[in-house]
Amino acid sequence: MPGKLKVKIVAGRHLPVMDRASDLTDAFVEVEFGKSTFKTDVYLKSLNPQWNSEWFKFEVDDEDLQDEPLQITVLDHDTYSANDAIGKVYIDIDPLLYSEAATVISGWFPIYDTIHGIRGEINVVVKVDLFNDLNRFRQSSCGVKFFCTTSIPKCYRAVVIHGFVEELVVNEDPEYQWIDRIRTPRASNEARQRLISLMSGELQRKIGLKVLEMRGNAVVGYLQCFDLEGESGLVVRAIGTACTLDKLSSPAAFLPACNSPSKDLKESPLVHPPSHGCRSTHNSPIHTATGSRLTQNFSVSVPTLIYTGMGSGSAGKEGGPFKALLRQQTQSALEQREFPFLTLTVFPPGLLVHVGGVVSARSVKLLDRIHNPDEPETRDAWWAEIRQEIKSHAKALGCHAVVGYSESTSICEEVCILSASGTAAVLNPRFLQEGTVEGCLEQRIEENLPVGCGFCHIPYDELNMPFPAHLTYCYNCRKQKVPDVLFTTIDLPTDAVVVGKGCLIQARLCRLKKKAQAEANATAISNLLPFMEYEVHTQLMNKLKLKGMNALFGLRIQITVGENMLMGLASATGVYLAALPTPGGIQIAGKTPNDGSYEQHISHMQKKINDTIAKNKELYEINPPEVSEEMIGSPIPEPRQRSRLLRSQSESSDEVTELDLSHGKKDAFVLEIDDTDAMEDVHSLLTDVPPPSGFYSCNTEIMPGINNWTSEIQMFTSVRVVRLSSLNLTNQALNKNFNGLCENLLKSLYFKLRSMTPCCLCHVNFTVSLPEDELIQVTVTAVAITFDKNQALQTTKPHVEKSLQRASTDNEELLQFPLELCSDSGPPHPFPAAKAVTVEKASPMGDGNFRNRSAPPCASPTVGVVKMTPLSFIPGAKITKYLGIINMFFIRETTSLREEGGVSGFLHAFIAEVFAMVRAHVAALGGNAVVSYIMKQCVFMENPSKNQAQCLINVSGDAVVFVRDSDLEVISSHQPAANCQPSCPGEVTT
């Protein structure tokens, strides 16, 4: 056998009372792996049993080690009746299966029950003895490392980036399966959890096999999602970027954790495009018919390309021989390789050459029952169509790759909306194929790429653009053409030159639809989607202009489908790029009656817009240097075949001259007022309240323009569920309510974090869902990072170069503010809301095991509270080891919702339990933090009349070991770093 799994059950504590007569428990444990099961002895009459069992040994294939979770069940022994279940623990064995991993999993694990939650803890020790398997036909992928982070891991260097990997597995959902006996909610939930664990392990193994075929050893940007298709079945899918990584072993190689890619990546980053991608391609991906079922694809190429065209980036006409050589080498590489999709959002230096803008596609499908779980071709074909369409959009932008790529679904009954988006880009040819560029030519190409603005230069031919756009010469190098606006899904490049600070920009939209079934419902959704996409992009453009900025990064657009409505939520971080022209103002125009009062009202609104733009420029410190008009150049004329779908700022030359509101020859953005909806749009623009003084927010990892961070961080998750109070809502009323819901949620976060000012909410991730009719759920996860307001802010230098290198040398205590579960105080809300806020609390001592500066850190027997953050780094610290990914799925159900504190109390308790279980698994691996944490799914369902509720949560992240910068100095002063472990095993408090 290629593997032997050994498990030892040590003890339990704080078990619940199962015997009412004695107020004690007769507990024993079942250990199950695959088809083998072992049992411990029954420990009579104790809530803190000490089993100290022998080693239970499982001899299994390494394929089973990857697929199967270790299942530990704690039960109460009954002599005359069936044994009562106390709870279960699922342990993923995969982190023990590669060479650099931990050698043992040991610690206290919460015992979890899907009905009662956490019911005590159990101490388990797990070891794996893995034998070498040289079989070339093996079906396991042991040794492949997985990372959730969308950048190259901090203590690794990229040798090769191979490209895109994807896989999906399908199965029937146990929740909807017919069985021959009475099924309890607990049995149904546990069957679902176990199946998802099995499918997750199988999916990870299959993706690992693809990576091994590429001769890689890691997957970066691994994103795994669950599609709960109801009676149709259950789909688990994942995407990622295959890489070959090398561990940085020398102490000097550990760069500060805040630095994006390692500087060493400049030395030998050799990148190969993918050898795996879509399983199949289709000549006509727009419409497909399967039997009598309706399948409709919807592409948003027109509005997306128009706006991304206004935000793009590559060289202009004057690229010269070097630009021609760049395109020639790129084309020759692509002739031999497939089209690269990369899930990375932060790149090694020199990889990203030009950015073309956002490309996206959506498809509406009717779900059919999964008849054969071993043949997922139908779902594969759906995603192949989407990727093919994304590829065609990128090629239209003159790009050969898509970066920052992501996929998502929204399901309601039989209808599923598949969405994919990314950023069209041109990558350096030396990263695409080994040996295609001579060293001297390669160096000359790099020398001719301007630093700080090269990625903004347009990659397409300015005389044959696929969309209307205004182009000017780059304000930085004055050599190439740049667009006036840039939209991307990636993080701000490390060498980008920004002016002032960034801010979070959101577009929110609701649209009612008639209730329908099957094909009629899919058709109605397909008809609404293009208009929603257009309006969301229009909102983003208007709000970007209102902020006085010219670029969006980290753009994420989510379209959610419900029974009687569609909701759209777009989030991005707005910045002012110094290479792009100064944005023009917003001019209100349109067909207005000859009414003096109406014209006066329009004039008043125009004045308010102008005042708001001026205030925002002052607030975000946007003071770009003046540029002479001769250096700028004028926009090129538009093609005659331009689309008139958008009310652009270039409708006519006469109108542009008349409505000029900005400096120089920049044109104003025309906002036509021709109906009630347009008036509502203008009103919503003016009602967006900026954050309170001392607060900033962004959805990227780093706030542009702030470089003096401290090590004080606090992660939080907030869930708000609201029920519509009226069935006769209009689109305008629904939009107003949705805006108020999101704004009040942000206000409540600012209020609770007021003691941390000045601080920035980074990596703000909003998710909206419509789990039931008349129910809206908004989930937000973010991390608050403080910064030193006494230091001068660098606003025109690269924003990440030294942004987080400074660590706080004095371990200040984090103020652990009380958690408020009630609704926010303030203006009355149009419909009732229930909210739960759960805060990840850091150790009050900073890191308690390092508090005594006079002793080496390894002298401490305990580890502080495991930190959790959605960022890929920890400010003021260095990540020394990655221990594997944490990918967990939980189900919680209750039949006493009111007794548990209502919706807010139920959600708060459940999320806190999820935090506790994630921390326990990380601590058992020997880690002290979780980075790149994300709550990918949070589905809440409620039945108020029966006092019932159910919630499903899926979380993931990277378990790591980190050491504070200040503690590294202590280690080096006492003993060589090689003789000291970065963390010490011990009990973890939760």
N, C-alpha and C positions, 0 to 999 in steps of 0.2 A: 504493500500500500504506500502511496506517495506521501501520506500525511497521517499524523496521530494527534488528536485533540484530547487534552487532559483538563478536567474540571474538578475543582474542590469547593464544596460548600462549607464555609467556616461558621457563620453565625447569623442571627437575625436580631432585630431590635425594633421596639415600638410597634409591635404587631397589634392588630385590632383584637378586641374581645370577641371571641366566637362562641364561647360556652357561657350562657347567661347564668347558669347555676354557680359557677366558680369564678366568673369574671376573668377567665384565663383562656388559653388556647393550646390545643394539642397539635402543634405544627409539624409538618414534614414537607420535603421538597422533591419534586420530580424534575430530573434533568433530561431534556430531550434534544437530540440532534439527528436529523434525518429520520430513519425508521427505528433508531435505538433509543431506549429509555432506561434511566437508572433512578432509584429512589433512595433517599436517606432514611434513617430511623426516625420514628415519631418521638419528638421531644415533648413530654407530657407537662401540662399545666404551667406554661410560662409564656410571657409576652416578649421575652428576650432569650430565645433558645440558642444553645451552643452545640451545633451538630459536629463540627470538626470531622467531617466525613473523610473517607479514603478518596484517592484520586479515581474519578470515573474516566475511563479511557474509551475513546471512539476512534476506530481505524477507518478512515474514509479517503476517498479520492480528493485531490485538490480542487476539482471542479465542484464537489459538494461543499467544500470549505468556503467557496466564494458564493454559492447560491443560497445555502441554508443559513438561517440565523440560529444561534444557540438559544433555546427556549427553556427558561427556568420558571416553574410553576410552584407557588407556595400554597399549600392546602391545609385545612383543618380536618383532623382525623375524627370520624364518627363511627362508632361501633355498629349501630343498628340502622344507619341510614347512609345515603351517599355522602362522600366527603365534600365539604364546602370549600369553594375556591376563595382564596384570599387575594391573589393577584399574580401577575406575570412580570417577567423581565426578559426582553429580547436583547441579545448581545451580538453585534456584528463582528465576525472573526476577521474580516478582510484587512484591518489595519495591522494584523500580525503576519501578513503574508508577503511582505517584501523586505529586502535586506536591511534597509535603514530604519525599519519600524521598531516599535517597542517589542520586547521579548515576552512580556507578560501583561495581562489585563487583570488588575487586582484593585478592589475597592468596595465601597458600599454603594449599592444600586437601589434606587427607590422601587418598591413593589407597587406596580400600577394595575388598577382595575378600571375597566371602561365605565363602570357604573358609579363607583365610590371614589375614584381618584387614587392618590398615593395612600398606601396602607402599610406604612413601615418601610424598613430597609433590610437588605440581605447582603452579606459579605461573601464575595465570590472571587476565586482565583482561577484564571484560564491561561493555559499554555498550549503552544502548537509546536510540534516537531515536524518539519517539512523536509522531505527527501528530494534529491535532485531527480527531475524527470526529463529525460532527453528525447522523449517520444515526439516526433515532428507532427504527429496527428493529434496531439492532446487538445482537449477542449477547454483548458483553463488558461487564465492570463495572469497567474501569480507573478508579482514583481512590478506590475504597472501601477504607478502612483497616480492618484486622482487629486485634483485641486479645484476648489470652488472659486478661488480668486480669478478675476479676469485680467490679471497681469502676471508676468513671470514671477514665481514665488521669490520672496526676499533673499533666502539663503541659497538660491540656485542661479545658475547661468544657463541661458538657452544656447545649445549647440546647433540644433536644427528645429525649425517649426515646420512640421510636415503638412498640416492642413486640417480639414474638417472631418469629424467623425460623428456619426449619428446612428441611432438604433431605436427600435421600439418593440415592446412585447405586449400581447393582448391576452385577456382571459375573461371568463364570465365572473360577474360580481356576485359574491356570496349573499349579499343583501337581497338579491332578487332571485336566488335559486330556490327551487322547490325541493324540500326534503321530507322524509317519511315520518318525522317525529316533530313534537312541539319544539319550536325554536325560540329560545329566550333572547332578549336583546343582548345579553352578555355573550352568548355563544355566537351570534351573528357578528357582533363587533370584533370579537377575537379572531374569527375566521377571516374577516376582512383584513385585519392588521397583519396576520400571518401571511396571507396571500400576497399582500403588497410588499412585505419584507422579502419573500421569495422572488417576486418579479423584479424587485430592485436589485437583488444580488445577481440574478441572471442577466439583467440588462447591463450591469457594470462589467460582468465577465465578458459578454459579447463585444462590448466596446473596447475592452482591453485586448481582445484577440485582434481586432482591426488595427489597434495601435502597434501590436507586435508585428503584424504583417507589413506595416510601414517602417519597421525597424525603429520604432520609437519606444520610449519608456515611461511616458507620462501623458496625462490629459489635463490641460489647463482650461479654466473657464467652463468646468463641467456643470451643466444645468439639467437637472432631472425633474420632470413634472408628471403629475397624475391627472388623467382625464377620466372623471367619473361620468360615464355615459348612461347611467341608469340601467334600464333593462337591456340596453344594447351591449353592455359589458364594461370592462375596465381596461384602460390603456396606460402603460407606463412608458414614457419616451425620454430620451436624453440626447443632448448635443454637446460637443466640446471641441477643443483644438488639440490635435496630437502633436507632441513635442518630444525632443530628446534633451534632457536636462542633465547638467553636471552639478554636483554638490560643491559649494564653496567651502573648503575645509579650513583654510588659514584664518586665524582671528582677524587679520587685517582686511580680509575679504568681506566681512560682515559690514555692510553699509547701514546707515541709519534706516530704521524701518520705514520712515516716511518717504525716503527716496523711491521713486517709481522704479523703472528698470535699473538694474545694476550698471554702473559705468563700465564694468568689465565686458558688458555685452557688446561694446563697440569693437572689441578686439577680434572675436571670432563668432559672430552670429551668422551661421550658414543656414538658410531657410529653404526648405523644399515645399512646393505646393502639394496639396493633398492627392493621395492615390485612391481615396475613397470619398464618395459624396453621395449623391442621390443614387438609389438603385436603378432608377429608370427615368428617362426623360420622355416628354411628349411633344409632338409637333404642334398640337393645338391645345394649349393648357387653359384656354378661356372657358370652354364649355365641354362637359363630358356627360354622357348619359349612360347609366348602368341599369339595364332592365327597365322596369317601370318606375324606378326611384329617381327623384329629381336631385341633381347635383349642380350647383351654380357656383362658378368662380367669379370673384369680383376683384379687379385690379384697380388700384388708385394711382395709376401711373400718371395721369394728367395733372391732378392737383399736387401730388407729391413732387413730381418732376419740376413743376413750375416753381414751387417754393424752394425746393432744393437747388434749383438752378439759380435762384436768387441767392442761395448760399451754397457755394461749391468750392473747388479749389485745385488748380494746377497751373502750369505755366501758360503764358499767353503766346502770341504769334512770334515774339522775339526770342523763343527758346534757343534758337541756334542749333548747331550740330550736336550739342550735348543733349538737348531735349530729344532730337530725332534719334540719337543713339539710344537714349533711355527707352523710347517707345519701341524701337526695333528689337532691343534685347528682351524687353518684356514680351513682345509678340512671339519671338522665337521660343521663349520659355513656355508660353501658354500653348503653343502648338503641340508640345509634347506632354503637357500636364493638364489636369482638370482645373475648372474655375475655383479659386480659393474662397471659402467662407471661413472667417475667423471669428470666434466668440470673444476675442481679446478686445478690451477697451483702452488698455495702456500698452505701449509698444516699446521694444528695445530701440535705442537710438539708431536712426538711419533707416529703419524699416518703412515707416510711413513717409511717402514722398508727397503725394497730393490727395486732397479730399474732394470728392465730387458732390456730396450731399446725401440726404436721406433717400433711401429707396424702400418701398414697402408694398406688400400685396396682401389681399384678404380674399377668403373663399368661404362661401356659404354651402354647407353640406347637410344632407339628411342622413341621420344615423340609421344603420341597419344592424340587426343582431349579429354578433360574432359567432359564426357557426363552427369554425375550426381555429382554436387558439394558436396552433402551430403555423398558420398561414396568415400573417398580417398584411397581405399584399394591398388590400384596399386602402388602409390608412397610410401605408408607404407611398402609394400612388398619389394620394392627396397631397402629401408634403413634397413629393417630387415635383408636382405641378407648381406649387408655391415657389420653390427654390428656382425652378426654371424661369419663372416670371421675374423674380428678383434679379436673376442673372441678366435677363434681357434689359431691364431698367438700368443696371449698372453699365452695360455696354453702350447704351444710348448716351450715357454721361461720359463716355470715353475712358471708362475705368475697367480694370480687369480683375478686381477683387472686391469683396464685401467684408467689412470689419465691423466690430460691435454688433454682431448678428445675434438675433434672439427670435424665438418662436413661442406662441401662446395660443390658447383656445378659450372660447366662451361657449358654454353648453346650456341649453334650456330645452328640456324635454327631448324632442327628436331633432332639433336644429343645433348645428355646431358651426361657429365662426372660427376659422383657422386664420391666424395672423402671423406675419413674419416681417421683420424690418431690420435694417442695417444701414451702414454708411458705405456708399460706393467710394473706392479708393484706388490709388496707384501705389504699388509697393516697389521698393528698390529691387531691380532685377538680380542683384547679387544674392538676395535672400530667396530667390525663386529657383535658381538652378546653379549647381556648383560648376564653376569654371567657365561660365558663359561670358564673363566680363574680365578682360585683362586687368591686372592690378593697376597699371598706370591710368587706364581709362576710367576705372572705377574711382580712383582717387580724384581725377579731374571732374567726374560727374558730381561727386560729393562737394567738391570745392565750389561748384557753380550753383549749388542749391542754397539759397539764402537761409541763414539761421533765423528762426523766429517767424518767418512768413511763408516759407516754401510750401507748406501744406495748404495754404489758402489759395494758391494759384490755380486757375481753372485747368482741368485736364482735357476739356473738349475744345473743338475748333470754334473760335468765336464767330466765324462767318457762317457756320452751319449748326447753330445751337438747337437743341431739341425743345427749347422753351424760351419765352421772352425773359430777358434779364438785362440789367444795367451793369456794364463793366467799366471799371476804371483801372488805371495803373496802380500797382501796389503802393501804399503809402509808406512802406518800409524800404523796399529795395528800388522802387521806381522803374523796374524792368519788365515785370510780367503783369498780366491782367488779373484782377480779382473781382468777385461779385460784390454786390452791396450788402448781402445778407448771407449768412452761413448757418445751415441746420445740420447737426450730426448726432449720432447715437453714442459716440465715444466720449471719453474724458478729454479734458483740455490737454493737448500735448505739452510735454515738459518744457519745450523750448519756446512755447508761444509767448508773445509779448502782449500783455493786457494793460489796459488803462483803468484805474479805479478798482472797485470790487464787483463781484458778481451777485446774483440774486436768484431765488427760485421763481420761476414763471409757470403758471398753470392755466390750462384752458379746460373749461368744464361745459358739458353739453348734455341735455336730456331731450329725447324725442319720444312722444307717445306713439303707439301703434295698436292696431286692432288685434284682438285675440283671434288666433286662427290655428289651424292644425296642418301638419305635414307640409305639402307643397305650397299651399297658399301662404303659410307662415314664412317659409323660406323665401318665397318671391317678394313678400312685403319687406323683409329684412334686406334683401338684395337691392331693392329700390331705394331704401333709406340710406344705405351705407355710403354711397358717393357724396351725398349732400352733407352727411355728418363729417366725413373726412375733410371736405372743403371748409366747413364752418369751423372745425377745430383748428385747422391751419390758419384760417383768417384770424381767429382769436389770438393765436400765438404771435402772428405777425403784428397785430395791433398792440398787444401788450409789450412786445419787444420794442416797438417804436416808442411807446409811452415811457418805457424805462430809459430811453436814450441809449440803447445798446444795439449791437449789430450781429450777434452770433448766439446760437443756442448749442449747448453741449449736453450729453446725457439724455437726449430726447427719448421719451417713452410714451407711446400712445396706446391706450387701452380702450377697446370697444367691448362693452358687456351687454349681453342680450338677456331680457326677462320676458315674462309672459305678455306684458302690455306696454313695454317701453324698451328703448335702447339708451345706454348711457356711455358717454365718451369722456375720458380723463387723460389729458396730456400734461406731463411734467418735464421740465428741462431747467438748466441753469443758464441764465443770460449773462453774457459778458460783452465788454467792448474790446474788440481786437484792434490793435494799433495799425495793422496792415490793411484793414478794411475802411472804406470811406465813412465819414460821419453820417449817421442816419438822419433822414429828413423828418419833418414834423408830421402830424396827422391833421388833415384838412377835412372838415365836414362839408359835404356837397350833396346835391341831389335835387329831385323835383319837389319844389316847395311851393305851396300856395302863396299868392300875393297878399299875405297877411302880416301886418307889422309886428304883432305880438309873437307870431311863430318865428319870424326872422330874428326878433330880439332874443327869443329862447335859444335859437341856434347859435347866435353870436355869443350868448352867455356860456353855452356849453363849449364853444370853441376856445373861449378865454380860459375856462377851467382846464381844458386839455393842455393848452400851452403852459399854464402855471404848473400843472402836474409834471410835465416833462422837465421844466426848469428845476423843480424841487427834487425830482429823482436824480438828476445829474449832480445836484449838490449832495444829496444823501449818499450816493454811491461813488462820489469823488471822481466823476468822469470829466476830466479836463484835458482833452487831447491837444497836442501841440498844433499850432496853426500851420497849414500847408498852402503854399502858393498855388493859384489856379493853373499856372502853366505846367506845374509838375504833375497835376492830377490827370489831365486828359479828360475828354468828354465821353459820355456813354455812346456806344455804337448804335446805329439804327436797328430797329426791330425787323425781323423777317416779316414778309407780307403774309405768310401763312400762320401768323401767331394765333394762338387760341385766345378766345375772349371769355373764358370761363371765370377768370378772376378780375376783380376791379383793381387793376394795378395802378401804381403811381405814374405809369407811362401811357395812359389812355390816349392822349393827344398832346401834341407839342404846345398848342395854345393853352390847354388846361395846366400843363406843367409850369409854364411861365407865369400864369395867373396865380397859381396856388403855392408858389415857392415860399416856404417858411423858414428855411434853414440857411446856414452859412454857405457862401460860395454858390456853386451851381447845382447843389444837391436838390433833388425833387422831393416834394411832400408826398406822403402816402394818402391817397384819396379814400375816404370812407363815405360811401353814398348812403344817404338817409332817404329811403323810398317806401318804407313800411314800418309797422309797429315793431317787428323783430329787430330791425336795424336800430331803432331808438333804444330798445332794450340792450343791444350790444354796446352802444355808447354808454348807457347808464352803468352797465356792469364794469366797463373799463374804469370809470371814475369811482366806483364803490370798492375796488380792491384796496384794502388798507395795508400799508407797509408794516413790517415788523416793528415792535416797540424799540425804543432806543437801547442799544447794547446787544441786540439780537440780529443775526444774519442767518440765512438758510439757503441751502443748495441741495441738489440731488446727485451731485458728483462727490467723489471722495474728498476733495480739497476745495475750499472756497477760494476762487481766484482773488488775488489782491490782499490776502491775509497770510503773513509768513511767520508770525511770532507766536506759534501755538505753545501751550503748556501740556503737561502730561495728564491733566485732569479731564476725564471723559465719563460720560454716563449714557448708556444705551436705554432706550425705552420702546415699548410697543403699545399702541393704543388702538382699540377697536370700538367703533360706534355703530350701533344698530338702530335704525329708525323705522317706524311704521307710518305709512301715509294715512292721514286722517280723513282725506276726502277722495272720493272716487271720480270727481269731476274736475280734476286738475287740468289746466292747459299747459302747453309747452312753456309759456313764459313763467307761469307760477312754479312749474317743476324746476326750471332752470334757476329761478331765484332761491328756491328751497335747497337745491343741491349746492349752490354757491355758499349759502349761509351755513350749511352743514360742514363743508370743508374749511371755511373761514373760522367758524367757532371752534373746530377741532384744533386748528393751529393756534388760536388764541389761548385755548386751555393749556396747550403745551408750553407756550411762552410764560403763562402765569405760574405753572408748576416749576419751571426752570429759572424763575426770576432770581434766585439766590446765586446762580452761576454766572451772571453777567459780568463782563462781556463774554458772550459765547456765540458759537455758530452751530446750527443744526445741519450736520453733514449727512450725505447719503439718505436723504429723505425719500422714502419709498411709499407712495400711496397705491392702494389697491381697492377698487370698488367692485362689488358683486351684488347680484340680485338673486338671493337664494330662494325666495318665495315671492308670490304675488303680494304687492304692496309693502315689501320689505326691502330696505336699502342698507347695505353694510359697507362701511369704509374702514380700512385697516391702514395704519401708518407705522412704519418702523424707521428709526433714525438714531443718530448718536449726537449728543451735545459735547462739543469740545471748547474749552475755554482758551482765550489768548490774552497776551499781556498788552493792555491798552497803553502802557507807558512807553513802549518802544515804537519807533516810527515805522509806519507801514510802507512797504515797498510796493509801488503800484505799477511801475512800468518795466520791472525786471521779470524774468521767468518765474512763474508762480510756485513751482514745486522744488526748484533747485536746492533750497535750504529751508523749506517751509516748516518741517517738523523735527529738525535735528536737536532743537533745544529741549532739554528735559528739566522739569522742576526739581531742584536739588533738595528742597525741603518737602517732606511727605505731608502735605496738607490733607486734612480730613475732608472728604466729600460730604456735603450737607445732604443727608438722606431725608428728603422732604416726605411728608405723609402722602399716601396714595389716596386720592379722592375718587370715589366710585360714582358719585352723583353727577348729574348733568351740570354743564357750566352755568355759572350765574351770568346774568346779563339780559339782553333783550329776549323776550319770549320767543320760542321757536315755533314755527307753524305746525310741527307735528312732534309727538313725544319721542324722546331719544333715550337710549340706554347705552352706557359707555363703560369700558373697562380700560384702565391704564396700568400697565405693569412695567416697572422700572428695574433694569439690571443694576444692582447696587454693587459698587466696587468695595473692596476692603477698606474699612475706616482708617487703617494704618498705611494706606497706599499699597504696600505689599508687606504683610506682617512678618514674613520670614526674613526680610532684609532690614528690619527696623534698627537693629543693633549694628551700628556702623563699625564698631570696634572688633567684631568677630566676623570670620568668613561666612558668607551666606549659607554654605552647606552645613554649618553647625546647627541650623534651626531644624527641628524635627517636623514642622508643620508647613503646609502650603496655604497661601491666602485663598480667598474666594476666587473661583475661576472667572476671569473677565470674559465678557461677550461684546463683540462689536461688529457692525456690518462692514467696517473698513477692512482693507487687506493688510493693515499695519496697526501698530499700537504706538501712539505718540510717545516720544522719549524713551523708546525701548527697541531692542533688536530681537528679531525672531531667529532663534538658533536651530530649531528643528520642527519639521512638519510631521505629525503623527498619523495622518490619514483624515478622511472626510467623515463628518457626522451627518447622516441622512436618516431622519427619523419621522415616522408617521404615527399619529395618535388619534384615537377616537374617544370622545367623552359624551356620555348620555346621562340624562337625569329625568326622573319622574316626579321630582319635587322642586321645580324651578323657583317658585315663590319662596319656599323655605330656605333656599340657598342664596337668597339676596337678589332674586330676579335675574334678568339678563346680564347686568353689569357684574353682579357678584359671581355668577356662574362662569362668565368669560375670564374675569380677573383670576379666579382660583385656578382655572384650567391653564391659562398662559403661565402663571407662576409655577405650576407643576411641570410644564414643558421646560421652563428654564432650569428647574431643579434636576430633571432627568438628563438634559444635555450636559450640565455641569458635572454630574456624577460620572457619565461615560468618559468625558474628557479627563477628569481627575484619575479615573481608573487606568487610562492609557499613560499616565505620567505627565499630562499637560497642565498648563495653568491659564489657558486662554482659548477662545474660539474667535477666529477672524473670518471675514467674508460671510458672516451670519445672515441668513435670509429666511423669512417666513414666506414660503412660496405659495402656500394655500392656507386659507382659514375660512372654512365653509360652516356657517351657522344656520340651523333650521329649528323652528319653534312651532309649538302647538299650544297656544295660551289656554285654550279651553280645556285641554287635558293636563295642563301644568307640566308639559314635557318639552325638552329641548335636546338637541344633539349638535356637536361641533366636531369638525375634522380639521386637524392642523398638520402641515408638513413643513419641517424646518431642515436646514442644512448649513454646513459651515466647515471650516478647516480647524482641526485640533492642533495646537502649536505649543511649543515651549518658548517663552520669551524671557529676556533679562533686561532690567533697566540699565540705561547708559551709565548712570551714577554707580550702580552696583558692579558693573564691569570694571570700573576704576578701582573699586574696593578689592575685587578679586585679583586684579593684576598687582596690587600693592602688597597682598598677603602671600599669594602663591601663584604659580603658573596656571593659566586658564585651562591647560590640557588636563590638569590633575583634579579639576573640580567639576562636578556635574552641574549642568545649568538649572536643574530643579531637583528637589529632594522629595522622595515619596513620603506620604503621610496622610493623615485624615483631612478630608476636605469638608468644611462646614458649608451648609447651604441655607 
